[in-house]
Amino acid sequence: MTPRARTYNQNHKPRAYTKGRRRVSVYIAWSYPGEANRDPRGLDNRFSTMTEVRRALWPNYEKPQWADPRRFLQGIAGSLELFFWAWVKFQDVVEEVTGHVVPVFQRVDQAGFALPLDERVLGDADTLLVFGLDHDVTEQLAAPEEIAAVREFLKREGTCLVIGPHHDVGRADDLEEREVEHLHHGDPLVPRQQRFGGYTRSLLDGLGIPVENQWGLRPATDARIRHEGEGEAWATAPRSAPLTVMSDLDTRGWLTGVQNFNFHMHLPHYAITTKDSRSIHVLARQPIDLTRPHPFTAAGNRELNALVWVPPGGERAGDVLVVDSTVFSVLFGADESVERFWKNLATAK
């Protein structure tokens, strides 16, 4: 099958509301130039260059598609573009289910166009995914106007905000503890300190949602899977051990038919920072790899909070889900269980 032609530098055309067909949008809360222009000589708080990816994962990315500098960016920008490649499957699945294209917006894009989270993004969305892949050092924070706009969005009946601050690796000043964290997740491409999610944390705080991304924890694995994708270097990946699902709390069916998420070496634990268990629910916990020491497991924890749900309440008519952005990326594997979660989000009543 011949891939569809791709376009760039186009203004978004708002999608008309259609009853029973959700309009899903993705907002990446990073400054693309702010990430791509990080000094590769710095050890911490940056994405890898594509050259580093090729070296660490050799020979997976040695085909000309990835290794030829005339075809693919070899600096940090190349690693950022891998994310876009890996979100296509999610976009295709949701478009097939809903009949609507899935636009991907960036807070600041490759060409320097800035797009705060406002009515241009929110106006034609029923489900909005906000990916917190911004390194804290790039200082992306939700402005009061953006928080107000999201509050108004969530007043609309049937809306859903899916928000995912990424991991927080190496926040301790103790370098030995940072090394323990690094050996736990085992990813050579993640530095000893890599702190993400300033924008999404500030948005959660502004909305009064008591969730904080902590650590970068390696999930326990169950098997290896192969997933589809012509020309993809990430054709095989471990399968994460099954989720512990709190079915009695999942009254909306977000996890109907879902046994596991995809494998990612360093998942955030979504800590609940309130004792009010009525207004916020942990719907799924992910077993952690206990063969690798970590301060979180040393404290007696065996699972991380993988999916948190905040049902409608007060003036907020919409739902809020907190889940990591890697769940929507085939860069880290995707199987029928993960795709079922995508479809559940896209078809929520």
C-alpha positions as CSV (number, residue, x, y, z in Angstrom):
1,M,0.0,0.0,0.0
2,T,1.4,3.4,-1.0
3,P,1.6,5.8,1.9
4,R,-0.5,8.9,1.7
5,A,1.3,12.1,0.5
6,R,2.5,14.3,3.4
7,T,2.0,18.0,3.8
8,Y,3.8,20.6,5.9
9,N,3.3,24.3,6.7
10,Q,-0.5,24.1,6.5
11,N,-2.9,25.9,8.8
12,H,-5.2,23.7,10.8
13,K,-8.7,23.4,9.3
14,P,-11.2,23.0,12.2
15,R,-13.2,19.8,12.2
16,A,-17.0,20.0,12.3
17,Y,-18.8,18.4,15.3
18,T,-20.4,15.1,14.4
19,K,-22.5,13.3,17.0
20,G,-20.9,10.1,18.2
21,R,-17.6,10.8,16.5
22,R,-15.0,12.2,18.8
23,R,-12.4,14.7,17.5
24,V,-9.0,13.8,19.0
25,S,-6.1,16.2,19.0
26,V,-2.5,16.0,20.3
27,Y,-0.6,18.9,21.8
28,I,3.2,18.5,22.4
29,A,4.1,20.8,25.2
30,W,7.7,21.4,24.1
31,S,9.7,24.0,22.2
32,Y,11.1,22.0,19.3
33,P,14.0,24.5,18.8
34,G,14.5,24.6,22.6
35,E,15.1,20.9,22.6
36,A,16.9,20.5,19.2
37,N,19.3,23.4,20.0
38,R,20.5,21.9,23.3
39,D,24.3,21.6,23.4
40,P,25.1,17.9,22.7
41,R,28.2,18.3,24.8
42,G,26.0,18.6,27.9
43,L,25.5,15.2,29.7
44,D,22.1,15.8,31.3
45,N,18.6,17.1,30.5
46,R,18.5,16.7,26.8
47,F,17.4,14.2,24.1
48,S,20.0,12.1,22.4
49,T,21.3,13.0,19.0
50,M,20.4,10.6,16.2
51,T,24.1,9.6,16.0
52,E,23.9,8.5,19.7
53,V,20.7,6.6,19.0
54,R,22.4,4.7,16.1
55,R,25.5,3.9,18.2
56,A,23.5,2.7,21.2
57,L,21.0,0.7,19.2
58,W,23.2,-0.5,16.4
59,P,22.4,-1.9,13.9
60,N,18.7,-1.1,14.2
61,Y,19.0,2.4,12.6
62,E,21.6,1.7,10.0
63,K,19.3,1.7,7.0
64,P,19.6,4.8,4.8
65,Q,16.2,5.9,6.0
66,W,17.8,6.7,9.4
67,A,21.6,6.8,8.7
68,D,21.9,8.8,5.5
69,P,22.3,12.5,6.5
70,R,20.7,13.4,3.1
71,R,17.5,11.7,4.2
72,F,17.3,12.0,8.0
73,L,18.5,14.5,10.6
74,Q,21.5,13.3,12.6
75,G,21.4,15.7,15.5
76,I,19.0,16.0,18.4
77,A,16.3,17.0,15.9
78,G,16.5,13.5,14.4
79,S,15.5,12.0,17.7
80,L,12.6,14.4,18.0
81,E,11.4,13.3,14.5
82,L,11.4,9.7,15.7
83,F,8.5,10.6,18.0
84,F,6.5,11.9,15.1
85,W,7.1,8.7,13.1
86,A,6.0,6.6,16.1
87,W,2.7,8.5,16.7
88,V,1.5,7.8,13.2
89,K,0.0,4.5,14.1
90,F,-2.1,6.1,16.9
91,Q,-3.3,8.8,14.5
92,D,-4.3,6.2,11.9
93,V,-6.1,4.0,14.4
94,V,-8.1,6.9,15.8
95,E,-8.9,8.3,12.3
96,E,-10.2,4.9,11.2
97,V,-12.4,4.7,14.3
98,T,-13.8,8.3,14.4
99,G,-13.6,9.4,10.8
100,H,-11.6,12.5,11.8
101,V,-8.0,13.2,11.2
102,V,-5.8,13.6,14.4
103,P,-3.8,16.9,14.2
104,V,-0.6,17.2,16.1
105,F,0.2,20.6,17.5
106,Q,3.4,21.9,19.0
107,R,3.9,24.6,21.6
108,V,6.8,25.9,19.5
109,D,7.3,24.1,16.2
110,Q,10.3,23.5,13.9
111,A,9.8,26.8,12.2
112,G,9.5,28.8,15.4
113,F,5.7,29.3,15.2
114,A,4.4,29.5,18.8
115,L,1.0,28.1,19.7
116,P,-0.1,28.4,23.2
117,L,-2.9,26.1,24.4
118,D,-5.9,28.2,23.4
119,E,-9.2,28.1,21.4
120,R,-7.3,27.4,18.2
121,V,-6.4,24.0,19.6
122,L,-9.3,23.4,21.9
123,G,-12.2,24.7,19.8
124,D,-12.7,21.6,17.6
125,A,-11.4,18.9,20.1
126,D,-13.5,16.6,22.2
127,T,-10.5,14.6,23.4
128,L,-7.1,16.4,23.8
129,L,-3.9,14.7,24.6
130,V,-1.1,16.8,26.1
131,F,2.3,15.2,26.0
132,G,4.7,16.5,28.6
133,L,8.0,15.8,26.8
134,D,9.5,19.2,27.5
135,H,12.7,19.1,29.6
136,D,12.4,21.3,32.6
137,V,15.5,23.3,31.6
138,T,13.5,24.7,28.6
139,E,11.2,26.4,31.1
140,Q,7.9,25.6,29.4
141,L,5.1,26.6,31.8
142,A,1.3,26.9,31.3
143,A,0.3,30.6,31.4
144,P,-2.7,31.7,33.4
145,E,-4.6,32.2,30.1
146,E,-3.9,28.7,29.0
147,I,-5.1,27.2,32.3
148,A,-8.2,29.3,32.0
149,A,-8.8,28.1,28.4
150,V,-8.4,24.4,29.5
151,R,-10.9,25.0,32.3
152,E,-13.4,26.4,29.8
153,F,-12.7,23.4,27.5
154,L,-13.5,21.0,30.4
155,K,-16.8,22.7,31.2
156,R,-18.1,21.4,27.9
157,E,-20.0,18.2,28.3
158,G,-18.3,15.1,27.0
159,T,-14.7,16.5,26.8
160,C,-11.7,14.6,27.9
161,L,-8.2,15.8,28.7
162,V,-5.4,13.1,28.6
163,I,-2.3,14.6,30.1
164,G,1.1,12.9,30.4
165,P,4.1,14.4,32.1
166,H,7.0,12.1,31.3
167,H,9.6,10.7,33.7
168,D,11.7,12.6,36.3
169,V,15.1,10.9,36.5
170,G,17.9,12.0,38.8
171,R,16.2,14.7,40.8
172,A,18.4,13.9,43.9
173,D,21.6,15.8,44.4
174,D,23.3,12.5,45.4
175,L,25.2,11.3,42.4
176,E,25.3,7.7,43.7
177,E,21.5,7.6,43.9
178,R,21.4,8.9,40.3
179,E,23.6,6.0,39.3
180,V,21.3,3.5,41.1
181,E,18.4,5.0,39.1
182,H,20.3,4.7,35.9
183,L,21.3,1.1,36.5
184,H,17.6,0.3,37.3
185,H,16.1,1.5,34.0
186,G,19.2,0.5,32.0
187,D,18.7,2.8,29.0
188,P,22.1,4.0,27.7
189,L,20.3,6.9,26.0
190,V,18.9,8.4,29.2
191,P,21.4,10.5,31.1
192,R,21.8,10.4,34.9
193,Q,19.5,13.4,35.1
194,Q,16.6,13.9,32.8
195,R,13.7,15.9,34.2
196,F,10.6,16.3,32.1
197,G,7.1,17.8,32.3
198,G,7.3,21.4,33.6
199,Y,4.4,22.4,31.4
200,T,2.1,19.5,32.2
201,R,2.9,19.8,35.9
202,S,2.0,23.5,35.9
203,L,-1.2,22.7,34.0
204,L,-2.2,20.0,36.4
205,D,-1.5,22.3,39.3
206,G,-3.5,25.1,37.7
207,L,-6.4,22.8,37.2
208,G,-6.2,21.7,40.9
209,I,-5.4,18.1,39.9
210,P,-3.1,16.6,42.6
211,V,-0.9,14.3,40.5
212,E,2.9,14.5,40.3
213,N,5.3,12.6,38.0
214,Q,8.0,10.9,39.9
215,W,11.0,8.7,39.1
216,G,11.7,6.7,35.9
217,L,10.9,3.1,36.7
218,R,11.5,0.0,34.6
219,P,8.4,-2.2,34.3
220,A,8.4,-5.9,34.8
221,T,8.2,-7.8,31.4
222,D,6.2,-10.8,30.4
223,A,7.4,-11.7,26.8
224,R,8.5,-10.2,23.6
225,I,6.1,-9.1,20.8
226,R,6.5,-8.1,17.2
227,H,4.4,-5.2,15.9
228,E,3.8,-4.0,12.4
229,G,5.2,-1.1,10.5
230,E,7.0,-1.1,7.2
231,G,10.5,0.2,7.4
232,E,10.4,0.6,11.2
233,A,13.5,-0.1,13.2
234,W,11.5,-0.7,16.3
235,A,9.9,-3.9,15.1
236,T,10.3,-5.9,18.3
237,A,9.9,-4.9,21.9
238,P,9.3,-6.6,25.3
239,R,5.8,-6.9,26.5
240,S,5.2,-5.3,29.9
241,A,3.7,-7.5,32.6
242,P,-0.1,-7.2,32.8
243,L,-1.5,-4.2,34.5
244,T,-3.2,-4.4,37.9
245,V,-6.6,-2.9,36.9
246,M,-9.1,-1.6,39.4
247,S,-12.1,-2.6,37.4
248,D,-14.5,-1.7,40.2
249,L,-13.4,2.0,39.9
250,D,-13.4,2.0,36.1
251,T,-17.0,2.8,35.7
252,R,-16.4,4.5,32.3
253,G,-14.7,1.5,30.8
254,W,-11.4,3.2,29.9
255,L,-9.6,-0.1,30.3
256,T,-12.2,-2.5,28.9
257,G,-10.3,-5.2,27.1
258,V,-6.9,-3.8,28.1
259,Q,-4.4,-6.1,29.8
260,N,-1.2,-4.2,29.4
261,F,0.4,-1.1,28.1
262,N,3.6,-1.1,25.9
263,F,7.1,-1.5,27.4
264,H,9.2,1.6,28.2
265,M,12.3,1.4,30.2
266,H,11.6,4.5,32.4
267,L,8.0,5.1,33.3
268,P,6.8,7.8,35.6
269,H,5.0,7.0,38.8
270,Y,1.9,9.3,39.0
271,A,1.9,10.0,42.7
272,I,-1.5,11.2,44.2
273,T,-0.8,14.2,46.4
274,T,-4.1,14.3,48.2
275,K,-5.9,11.9,50.6
276,D,-9.3,12.5,49.0
277,S,-9.8,9.2,47.3
278,R,-13.3,10.1,46.1
279,S,-12.3,12.7,43.6
280,I,-9.4,10.9,42.0
281,H,-8.9,7.2,41.2
282,V,-5.8,5.1,40.3
283,L,-7.3,2.8,37.6
284,A,-4.1,0.9,36.7
285,R,-0.8,0.0,38.4
286,Q,2.2,-1.3,36.5
287,P,4.4,-4.0,38.1
288,I,8.0,-2.8,38.5
289,D,11.1,-4.9,37.6
290,L,12.3,-5.9,41.1
291,T,15.5,-7.5,39.9
292,R,17.0,-4.0,39.6
293,P,17.4,-1.9,42.8
294,H,15.8,1.5,43.0
295,P,14.9,3.9,45.9
296,F,11.2,3.6,45.1
297,T,11.2,-0.2,45.5
298,A,13.5,-0.1,48.4
299,A,10.8,1.9,50.2
300,G,8.5,-1.1,49.7
301,N,6.7,-0.2,46.5
302,R,6.1,-3.0,43.9
303,E,4.0,-1.2,41.4
304,L,3.8,2.3,39.9
305,N,0.6,4.3,39.2
306,A,0.2,4.0,35.4
307,L,-3.3,5.5,34.8
308,V,-5.1,8.0,37.0
309,W,-8.7,9.2,36.4
310,V,-10.3,12.4,37.7
311,P,-14.1,12.1,37.0
312,P,-16.2,15.2,36.4
313,G,-16.8,17.4,39.4
314,G,-17.9,20.9,40.3
315,E,-17.8,23.1,37.2
316,R,-15.8,20.5,35.3
317,A,-18.0,18.4,33.1
318,G,-15.1,16.6,31.3
319,D,-12.9,13.8,32.4
320,V,-9.1,14.0,33.0
321,L,-6.8,11.1,32.6
322,V,-3.1,11.0,33.5
323,V,-1.1,8.5,31.5
324,D,2.4,8.6,30.0
325,S,2.8,9.7,26.3
326,T,4.8,6.6,25.5
327,V,1.5,4.6,25.6
328,F,0.6,6.2,22.3
329,S,3.9,5.6,20.6
330,V,5.0,2.5,18.7
331,L,8.6,3.5,19.3
332,F,8.1,1.4,22.4
333,G,6.0,-1.4,21.0
334,A,2.3,-1.6,20.5
335,D,-0.1,-4.6,20.5
336,E,-3.8,-5.3,20.4
337,S,-4.1,-4.4,24.1
338,V,-2.6,-0.9,23.6
339,E,-4.7,-0.3,20.5
340,R,-7.8,-1.2,22.4
341,F,-6.9,1.5,24.9
342,W,-6.6,4.0,22.1
343,K,-10.0,2.9,20.7
344,N,-11.6,3.2,24.1
345,L,-10.4,6.8,24.4
346,A,-11.6,7.6,20.9
347,T,-15.1,6.1,21.4
348,A,-15.8,7.2,25.0
349,K,-19.4,8.1,25.5
